Amino acid sequence: MLKDILKEIYPLHRTLASDGTDQALEIIEENLPHEMNYQIETYAPGTPVWTWIVPERYIVSQAFLETEDGERIVDFRENPLHLVSYSLPVDEILTWEELEPHLFTDEKRPRAIPWIFKYYERDWGFCLAREQYDGLSHQKRYHAVIRSEFVTDPNKGFRVAHGLISPQGHDSSDVGEIIIAAHVCHPMQANDDAAGVVTAIGVAQRLAEIPLPPGSMSVRFWFGPETIGSIAYLAHHEDIIPHLKGGIFLEMTGNNNTLVLQHTRQDDHLMDRIARYVLCKMSPGFREGEFAQVVANDERVINGPGVNVPCISLSRWPYEEYHTSDDNPSIIHEEMLQNAVDVTEEIVRIFATNYIPKRTFRGPVFLSGNGLWVDWRENWALNRAIEKIMLRFEGEHSVFAIAEELGLDYWETRSYIEKFREKGFVTAESIPSESQEA
């Protein structure tokens, strides 16, 4: 079950670069097909990656808050959410007035611990339930201890991981790739985004079990810290950008809500249309939103300036437990994860197998003489559409676009067009890349 994998990843102290993040990447590897050639890459802290800098590794040996007389209030060892991520080291005795600006709660969920991070705004702090905060004395003095390190050793650097599933029989990098991404960097968060990670794992397992047919696109899977992770990865692999034809970012797929399709930056791209087609069939009641307006994440990198690979996201946003200790495995439903896998797999299979048929023939094709006639008594809709299909073999319409325009099922349409290709009456042209040069 995917939820079992999620439960392994969930409790780890996963930040931008930490031992917990490394462990999560290793757990992912254990559950992915071996043929993916999964690799974990390490980038040296301080390395420029486009306009960003690779961050340091964050190591916490101890972090707690107690009264001056030793009454423990919060402890990192009990829950890593108690510590503001990337907090600076501190060891001070503080009055309430000095301490209070460094305490964080969630008033909407008074029993939950919020998750707060200070990745780039260096500071320190502790998080606790509002009910606990309200019970703290304003007259006492408090001992704040954070023993943390920001490690710049390039051998203990910042890590991301990737792997590639090729179509049946051979690599088809000349046809292009789809990239599926999910981030790993939120400590003690189940839906955000351990759920997206295990959804991607489920898709990879299915594609390995039933490979895409020869000539399809390859599918690249990426896992790493949010935003800076995909920036660092693509900055180190600019050569793959021209080969990327589309992307799917997966997150928050396990809670009890309908799926929401966040559109590409292009808004009505082939990727958007295929996703909508699949969701209409497989996830009734789904919702839609504009690019980066539902819940913005790494699609802003993949589909952003200088890359511009059309990238949708699939999630079940919103959910009330977001960025709190209530985002735990109890809100995750296996059937929701599997439904997200079903939808993502079908989007990938259609997008990866789609191509542009270009005719080699002149005049009407002798259908019955070439085994291409369709008996109207067996398939009226396809029989009536044959002439319209052949008129769209001018190299301007993809197989999906033909099925979409004529109101036909994609797989039935593709199967029929494949018969023309087998006869040599059409050639298959690849879907063009829309990626940008820097």
N, C-alpha and C positions, 0 to 999 in steps of 0.2 A: 504493500500500500504506500502511496505517496506521502500520506500523513506520517507514516513511521519514519521516513527519511527527514521530513520537516522537523519532527521531534528531536532528531539528532542535531540538526543545525541550530534550532531555536535558542538553546540556552547559552551558546558561545558568545564570548565578548568580541563581537565583530565590529571593528571600526574601519577607518580608511586603510590602515596597515597595522595588524596586530596578530598575535598568535591565534586568536579565535577565528580571524578571517582566513588564515592559512588552513586551520583545521576544517573550516567549512568547504574550502576549495578541494581539500583531500576527500571529504565525504562525498562531494559531487562526483569526483573521479571514480570512487568505488561503485557508484550506481549508474555510470554511463557505459554504453557499449565500447568494448575494447577497440573496435575498428575506427573509432573517431580520432585516434591519435591525439588524445587530450593532453594539453601542455600547460603547465603553470609557469608563467614568466615573472621575473623579478626586475624592477626598474630602480635605479639608484636614487635615493632621496636627493632633492635639490636639482634634479635634471629638468631643464626647460622642456615643456611639451606644449607646443603652440604658445598661447599666451599664459599658460599655467605653469606651476612648478610641482614636481612629484613630491608629495608630503613625506614626513618622517614616519618611522614605525613608532607606535605608541605602546609603551609597556607600563603596566601598573602592578606594583608589588604589594601595595597596601593603600587603603583609603577608607577613612571612617570619620564620623563626627560624634563627639561625646561631650557631656558636661565636664566642667573643670574637675569635678570630683569623680569622674570615671564612669558615669552612666552612659552606655552606648546608645546612640539614637539611630544612626544608619551605618551600614557597613557594606562596602563594595563586594566582599566575599559572599554575602547573602544574596545580593542582586546587583549586577553591574549597572543597572539603570540608576542606582543611587548616586553614581558619579557622573557629572557632566562630561561627556566624551571629549577627550583631548584637554582635560583640565591640567593646568600648570601645577608643579609641586608646591606644597605649602605645609607648614607646621607652625601654627600660631594659636595663642589664646586670645579669644575675641569676645567683645561685648555683644549683646544682641544687635545693637545698632550697626556694629561692624560686620556681623555675620549675615544679617537679614538680606542684603543685596545679593548674596551668593546662594540663596535657597530658592528652589523652584518647585511649584506645585501646579496642579490642574484643578481649577475651581469647578469645572463642569463635571469632573469625575473625582470627587473628594476622597475616595478610597484607593485610587490608583496612583502609581508612581509615574510621572511623566518622563519621556525621553527627551533630553536636551543635549545639544552638541555645540561645541565652540571650536570647530575645526580650524577656521581661519581667523577668528577673533579671539586671540589667546587670553584666557581668563581661567577661573576655576569656580567650582560650585558643586552643590549636592542637591539631589532631587528626593522628594518624599511625598507621601500622601497628604492631602490638605488637612484631613482629620488629625494626623500626627502633628503637622505644623501648628495647627491651632492650639494644641496642648502644650507647646513649648513655653517655658518661662522666659519673660523678657528681662528678668532681674539677674538671671544666672550668666556666668561666663562659659564659653564653649571652646573646646579644643578641636581644631580642624587639622586633620592629617591627610595629606595626599603624597604618596611616594611614587612618582611617575617619571618616566624617561622619554625623551624624544630622540630616537636612535637614527643616526645618519649613515651607519655602516652599509655600504652598497650590497653586501652579501645578505643582509637582513632587511632588505628594502621593501618596496611596495609591490604587491602581487596581484595579478589578474590571471585568468585562465581561458583557454579557447580550445575548440575541437571542430573537426569538419566531418560531416557525413556526405559521402559521394553517392551518386546514383548507381544503380546496379551495373556491375561489370567494370566500371572505370571512372576515373576522375573526369569531370566535364567542366573544368574551370573556364574553358573558352565560352561556355554557355552563360556563365555567371553564377552568382551566389545570392542566397537569402541569408540575412543575419538575424538570429534570435538572441535576445539579450535579457538578462535579469541581474539585479544587484544583490550583493551579499552582506552589506556593511551596516546593518541595523541591529545592535545588540538586543537580545531578549524580545525581538519582534517576530511574530509568527506569520502574519499576513503580509507584512511589509518588511522584507520581501522574500522570506523563505518560501512562501506560497508560490511566487513567480518562479523561483529557482526549481522547485520540484515539478512544476508544470512543464518547464523546459526539459527537465530530465525525462518526464513521461513522453514528451514528443520525440526526443532523441531515441528512446527505447523502441517506440513504434516504428520510426523510420528505419531503424536497424533491423527490426523483425520483418518488415515488409518494405524492402528498398524501393526507392523511386525508380521508374523505368529508365533505361539507357537514354542519354541525350537530355535528361532533366538538369536543372540547376543543382548545384551542391548546396548544403545547408550548414552554415557556420553558427556555432553556439558560443556565446561569450558570457562569462561570469566575472564580476569584479565589483569594486566599490563604485558607488553612484557618481556620475558626472566625471570626476577626475579620472576614474578608472577607464571609461570608454575613450576619454580624450587621450590619456597616456597610451592606451592600446593602439588607437588609430594613428597617433603621432609616430609610433614605432613601426607601424605597418601601412604606411601610406600607399604602398604598392597594391594593396587589396581593394582600396576604395573604388577604382574604376570598374572592378568586377562585381561590385555589390549592386543588385537590381532592386532590392526591397528589404525592409526590416520589420520585425515585430518585437516590441518591448512588452514583457510580461510582468505584472505585479498585482498583488492584492487579489488573488484569484480564488481564495478559499473561504471567504466569508459568505454569509447568507444574503446575497443581493444578486440582481441580474447583472449580466456582463455589460460593460460599456465600451464601445468602440471609439477611441480617440483618433481622429483623422490624421492623415499625413499633412505636412506643410503644403503640399500641392492641393489638398482637399478633396479632389475627385479623381485621384490617380487610379490606375489599374488595381493597386493594392487595396485602396478604399473600396472599390466596387466588388472585388472578390470577397473581401471580409464581410461586406454587407450581404452579399449573396449567400454566404455560408451561414451567417448569423440568422438570417431570415428562416433558413431551413432547420437549423440545429439549436437555436437558442431564442425562441419566441419571447418577446418582451424586452429584448436588448435595447440599450440606449446609445446615443451618439453625441459626440462633442467635437469641437474644433481642436486643431493642433495645439498641444501644450496648454489647453484650457480646462481639461478634465483633472488631470494630476500630472504635472510636468516632471519628466525624468530624462533618461539617457536618449530618448528620441530627439531631444533638443540638440544632442551632439551628432547622432547618426543622420538626422535630417536637417542639421543646422548649417550655418554659413561655411562654405568651402568643402562641404561633404555632400549634403543635400540628397542622401539616399532616401527615397520615400519610405517613411517608417510610421506604422500605426502603433498604438498601444492597446492592450486588452487588460481590463481590470474589473473589479467589482466595487469601485469607489462610488459613494463614500461609505464609511463605516465609523461608528461612534468611538471605537476603542483605539483609533489611530494614535500612534506615538505615545502610548501609555503601557503600563504593565498589564492592562486588560487585553492587549493584543497578544494573546497566548494561544496555545493549541486548542483550548476549549471552544474558540470561535471558528475553528477550521473544520470544514465538512468535506469528507473524501469525495462525495458526489459532485461537489462544486469544483474541486480540483480536476476530477476526471472530465467533467463537462468542458472545462477550459482547455484540457488536452485535446479532446475531440475536435473542438472548434479550431484550435491552432493547427492541429495536424491537417485538417481539411483545407484550411487556407494555404498552408505550405504546399500540399500536394497539388492543388490547382495552380498556384502561382509558379511552382517549379516545373510543372509539365506543360505549361502554356507556351505557345510559340506562334509565329506569324507564318501562315501557309502562303506560299507564292506559286502561282500556276506555271506549268511548263507546257500546257496544251493550248490548242486553238479550237474554236468552235465548240458546240455542245459535246460533252463527253458521252460516248456510247455506254450508257449505264449498264444495261442488261448484258451487253457483250463483255463487260469487264467486272461483273459481279458487284456492281455498285447500286443497282436498283433496289429500292426499299418497297416492299409490298404495302400498299396503303391500308389493306385490311389488318395488317399486323402493327403498323406504326403510322397512323394517319398524319400526325404532326410532322414527323421527320420526312415523310413522303412529300408533303406539301412544301417543305422548306428547302428541298434539294437545289432548285434553281437559284434561290436566294443565297444559299451557302456558296455555290460555285461562283456567283457574281462577286463574292467577297474574298476571292483568292488573288487579289491584285497586289498583295504585299502591304496593305494598309490596315488590315484587321487581324487581331490575334484570334486564336481559337475561342478564348473566353469572350472576346468582344462579339464574335459571330453568334455564340450561344446566347449572350445577353441581349443582343438586338432582336433576335428571332424568338426569344422566350423559350429556349430549349434548355435541357439539362446539359451541364458542361461535359460530364463524362460520356454521355451518349453522343454528343456532338464531336468530341475529340476522337472517340472510337471510330466514328464514321469518316472523319477527315483523315485519320490514320490509314484507312483503306486507300484513299487517293494517294497518300504518300508512298505506301507500299507498291503501288502501281507505277510510281514515278511521275504522277500527274501534278504533284506539288512538291516543293522543297520546303524545309523548315528553317525559317530565319529566326535568330535569337531576339528576344525582347531587348530593346536598347537600354543601356544604362543612362541614368540621368544625373549621376554624381558630378560634382563640380571639381575643377582644379582649384588649388589654393589661391 
